Amino acid sequence: MEKIKNWFSKHKVLGVVIIGVFVIMIFGSLGSKSDSDNKEKVKSKNEVIVIDFSEMSYNDIALWCEENKVACYKKEAYSDTVSKDSFVSQSIKDGEKIYEGKEINIVYSLGKEPSTEYKNALKKAESYSNIMHMSKQGIYDQLTSEYGEKFPADAAQYAVDNMVADWNANALAKAKSYQQTMSMSKSAIYDQLISQYGEKFTEEQAQYAIDHLDD
């Protein structure tokens, strides 16, 4: 009886060893297949030699990327040495070999990083535009006013020069407000929009508002 138990014990260990070897062989085969598949995928992609983007417009760069099936992304960063909107760098240097589908980041300058005062003035300016739909001149005056934000003139000028705003849309929003809440005529609204004691929009912006008031 003891001999029979020993026999089963020995063969049980052997069986476990055989199963273990079998599992290793399967996973090894899968790993080899995966490596082989990856190599085949790389081989199936065309090689691309990156060129120098520094003297090209971004539209030309985008066209080159499209033609070579490369994913290009435009980035922006502050620079103390490169002027605003000028080329700064590319993430893959010219002359390097890549494959289709590779990503390249092209960085353009935002100019020198503004001071905290300038940044705060810009935030305030955008707030006045987005919430109160003020004109460019109206925002500048509010930023510099002793009864308003009290920013220095240079910070206010930076803000109105660098903010993103649709002045026509702002004028139209103001015009509709006057029409709906004060029941004003189009002629009176126009005068209020361009008045230096009113909204201070340009004549072109005010006319756009009047022309689209009933849209």
DRENVEX-202280 format. One record per residue (C-alpha): x, z, y; chain. Coordinates in pm, 1 decimal, padded with zeros to 6 digits, always signed. Example, Ala and Ser with C-alpha at 12.3 -4.5 7.8 and 13.67 -1.06 7.14 Angstrom:
% DRENVEX-202280
- xx; zz; yy; kette
- +01230.0; +00780.0; -00450.0; A
- +01367.0; +00714.0; -00106.0; A
% end
This chain:
% DRENVEX-202280
- xx; zz; yy; kette
- +00000.0; +00000.0; +00000.0; A
- +00284.1; +00087.1; +00238.0; A
- +00448.5; -00248.7; +00168.7; A
- +00128.1; -00434.1; +00255.3; A
- +00103.0; -00248.8; +00588.1; A
- +00463.4; -00332.5; +00670.1; A
- +00403.6; -00697.7; +00588.8; A
- +00104.1; -00719.0; +00824.1; A
- +00293.3; -00530.4; +01093.2; A
- +00585.2; -00773.0; +01080.5; A
- +00364.5; -01078.8; +01081.4; A
- +00150.6; -00939.2; +01363.0; A
- +00460.2; -00914.9; +01586.0; A
- +00561.5; -01263.4; +01483.4; A
- +00217.0; -01392.8; +01575.0; A
- +00234.7; -01236.0; +01918.6; A
- +00577.7; -01391.7; +01973.8; A
- +00450.7; -01735.5; +01870.2; A
- +00148.9; -01708.8; +02101.0; A
- +00375.0; -01600.9; +02388.5; A
- +00605.9; -01898.4; +02337.2; A
- +00304.0; -02129.0; +02321.4; A
- +00167.6; -01995.2; +02653.6; A
- +00507.5; -02035.3; +02821.5; A
- +00526.2; -02394.4; +02700.2; A
- +00180.2; -02470.7; +02840.5; A
- +00254.6; -02323.9; +03184.1; A
- +00595.0; -02487.9; +03187.4; A
- +00432.4; -02819.8; +03115.4; A
- +00176.2; -02766.7; +03392.0; A
- +00451.3; -02669.9; +03635.9; A
- +00650.8; -02978.7; +03550.7; A
- +00344.0; -03193.9; +03590.8; A
- +00269.2; -03034.8; +03930.2; A
- +00627.1; -03091.9; +04049.4; A
- +00610.0; -03446.9; +03927.0; A
- +00279.4; -03506.4; +04105.4; A
- +00420.2; -03368.1; +04431.7; A
- +00722.8; -03592.2; +04408.0; A
- +00499.6; -03891.4; +04343.0; A
- +00287.2; -03805.0; +04649.6; A
- +00597.1; -03788.9; +04869.5; A
- +00722.0; -04118.0; +04730.0; A
- +00385.2; -04280.4; +04801.2; A
- +00415.6; -04200.9; +05175.5; A
- +00613.8; -04430.6; +05400.2; A
- +00923.7; -04303.3; +05574.4; A
- +00920.7; -04289.5; +05953.6; A
- +01219.3; -04268.4; +06186.1; A
- +01127.5; -04062.8; +06493.7; A
- +01209.8; -04219.1; +06830.2; A
- +01291.8; -04068.7; +07170.0; A
- +00967.8; -03988.7; +07354.0; A
- +01127.6; -03863.1; +07676.1; A
- +01092.6; -04188.5; +07871.9; A
- +00752.2; -04287.1; +07731.8; A
- +00405.9; -04220.7; +07872.7; A
- +00187.3; -04002.9; +07653.9; A
- -00048.0; -04295.6; +07592.1; A
- +00244.2; -04495.6; +07451.1; A
- +00349.7; -04196.4; +07241.2; A
- -00003.5; -04160.7; +07104.2; A
- -00007.8; -04530.6; +07016.9; A
- +00327.1; -04501.3; +06834.9; A
- +00198.1; -04200.0; +06641.8; A
- -00118.6; -04383.3; +06543.2; A
- +00072.0; -04689.6; +06427.2; A
- +00310.7; -04477.0; +06219.6; A
- +00036.8; -04245.1; +06087.1; A
- +00201.1; -03937.2; +06238.7; A
- -00002.9; -03647.7; +06383.0; A
- +00110.9; -03592.0; +06742.3; A
- -00011.9; -03304.1; +06958.8; A
- +00032.7; -03264.1; +07332.6; A
- +00136.1; -02911.9; +07436.6; A
- +00202.5; -02758.8; +07777.3; A
- +00445.2; -02486.7; +07882.0; A
- +00591.3; -02342.7; +08200.7; A
- +00939.5; -02458.0; +08291.9; A
- +01177.1; -02348.5; +08566.7; A
- +01378.8; -02668.6; +08541.7; A
- +01130.1; -02947.3; +08464.5; A
- +00873.7; -03057.2; +08722.1; A
- +00501.4; -03037.7; +08653.8; A
- +00357.0; -03295.4; +08408.8; A
- +00705.9; -03415.0; +08306.1; A
- +00831.9; -03437.0; +07948.2; A
- +01006.0; -03122.3; +07818.6; A
- +01070.0; -03163.3; +07446.2; A
- +00955.8; -03294.1; +07110.3; A
- +00948.3; -03078.8; +06797.4; A
- +01125.7; -03342.3; +06584.9; A
- +01426.1; -03509.8; +06743.4; A
- +01472.4; -03884.6; +06767.7; A
- +01656.3; -04037.0; +06475.3; A
- +01523.2; -03785.4; +06222.2; A
- +01349.2; -03913.3; +05910.7; A
- +00997.3; -03789.0; +05831.7; A
- +00700.8; -03905.7; +05623.9; A
- +00352.6; -04019.5; +05724.5; A
- +00121.7; -03728.4; +05805.0; A
- +00396.5; -03512.8; +05957.4; A
- +00308.5; -03324.2; +06277.1; A
- +00504.6; -03362.5; +06600.7; A
- +00444.6; -03144.7; +06907.8; A
- +00524.5; -03304.4; +07244.1; A
- +00564.7; -03048.8; +07523.9; A
- +00497.4; -03122.7; +07891.8; A
- +00577.6; -02900.0; +08186.7; A
- +00325.2; -02691.4; +08377.0; A
- +00590.7; -02639.8; +08641.1; A
- +00726.4; -02299.1; +08730.8; A
- +00519.7; -02007.3; +08609.9; A
- +00309.1; -01879.7; +08900.9; A
- +00324.6; -01521.0; +09020.1; A
- +00056.1; -01268.7; +08928.6; A
- -00086.2; -01307.2; +09279.9; A
- -00124.2; -01681.7; +09229.7; A
- -00280.5; -01635.5; +08886.0; A
- -00531.3; -01385.4; +09019.5; A
- -00624.8; -01614.6; +09306.5; A
- -00683.8; -01895.8; +09059.2; A
- -00908.7; -01677.9; +08841.9; A
- -01110.9; -01576.2; +09146.6; A
- -01141.2; -01935.3; +09261.6; A
- -01267.6; -02051.3; +08923.4; A
- -01516.7; -01765.0; +08918.9; A
- -01660.3; -01867.1; +09258.0; A
- -01687.7; -02225.5; +09136.9; A
- -01844.3; -02150.6; +08798.5; A
- -02086.2; -01878.6; +08908.6; A
- -02166.5; -01957.7; +09272.7; A
- -02097.3; -02335.3; +09273.5; A
- -01901.6; -02314.5; +09598.4; A
- -01711.7; -02598.9; +09764.4; A
- -01332.9; -02625.8; +09766.8; A
- -01312.3; -02533.7; +10135.7; A
- -01564.4; -02254.7; +10090.5; A
- -01360.3; -02104.1; +09807.4; A
- -01037.5; -02125.7; +10007.5; A
- -01200.0; -01949.0; +10302.5; A
- -01343.9; -01679.9; +10076.6; A
- -01005.6; -01619.9; +09911.7; A
- -00825.1; -01578.6; +10244.5; A
- -01100.5; -01399.7; +10437.0; A
- -01039.2; -01047.0; +10565.6; A
- -01397.5; -00980.9; +10459.5; A
- -01345.6; -01149.4; +10123.8; A
- -01056.6; -01151.9; +09877.5; A
- -00768.9; -01121.2; +10129.4; A
- -00526.7; -01339.8; +09935.6; A
- -00234.1; -01491.2; +10129.9; A
- -00277.4; -01854.1; +10230.5; A
- -00021.5; -01986.0; +09981.7; A
- -00192.3; -01815.2; +09687.4; A
- -00532.5; -01946.5; +09795.7; A
- -00393.7; -02298.0; +09835.0; A
- -00236.4; -02281.3; +09490.3; A
- -00571.9; -02173.7; +09348.5; A
- -00782.4; -02454.7; +09496.4; A
- -00515.4; -02713.3; +09414.9; A
- -00489.7; -02610.5; +09048.4; A
- -00842.6; -02511.5; +08954.0; A
- -01061.6; -02735.0; +08741.3; A
- -01392.4; -02800.5; +08915.6; A
- -01653.7; -03073.3; +08950.2; A
- -01726.2; -03058.1; +09324.5; A
- -02009.9; -03309.9; +09299.3; A
- -02177.7; -03093.2; +09037.5; A
- -02128.4; -02784.4; +09254.8; A
- -02286.0; -02958.3; +09553.7; A
- -02580.8; -03067.8; +09340.7; A
- -02631.4; -02714.8; +09205.5; A
- -02633.2; -02577.8; +09560.7; A
- -02875.2; -02847.8; +09676.4; A
- -03119.0; -02772.4; +09394.8; A
- -03097.2; -02402.4; +09477.1; A
- -03193.2; -02470.7; +09840.7; A
- -03475.2; -02701.7; +09731.2; A
- -03622.8; -02461.2; +09476.9; A
- -03579.1; -02125.4; +09648.7; A
- -03612.9; -02221.8; +10016.8; A
- -03825.3; -02539.5; +09991.3; A
- -03588.2; -02723.1; +10226.5; A
- -03606.3; -03097.0; +10301.2; A
- -03336.7; -03332.8; +10178.8; A
- -03213.2; -03385.3; +10533.2; A
- -03186.5; -03011.2; +10595.9; A
- -03014.7; -02958.0; +10261.1; A
- -02760.9; -03228.3; +10343.1; A
- -02682.5; -03066.8; +10677.6; A
- -02645.4; -02725.7; +10511.3; A
- -02411.9; -02865.5; +10248.3; A
- -02168.1; -03016.3; +10499.6; A
- -02197.1; -02750.7; +10770.7; A
- -01883.8; -02553.9; +10860.1; A
- -02117.6; -02255.8; +10890.1; A
- -02277.8; -02340.0; +10557.2; A
- -02139.0; -02471.5; +10229.8; A
- -01851.8; -02687.7; +10363.1; A
- -01880.5; -02969.5; +10108.3; A
- -01749.8; -03313.7; +10201.7; A
- -01997.7; -03576.5; +10316.7; A
- -01943.2; -03771.0; +09992.3; A
- -02016.2; -03464.9; +09778.8; A
- -02325.4; -03378.3; +09982.1; A
- -02456.6; -03735.4; +09955.6; A
- -02404.1; -03730.2; +09579.9; A
- -02613.9; -03413.1; +09563.6; A
- -02896.5; -03565.2; +09770.3; A
- -02892.1; -03886.8; +09566.2; A
- -02930.3; -03690.7; +09240.4; A
- -03153.4; -03411.7; +09364.2; A
- -03462.0; -03542.2; +09181.3; A
- -03285.4; -03642.6; +08858.2; A
% end
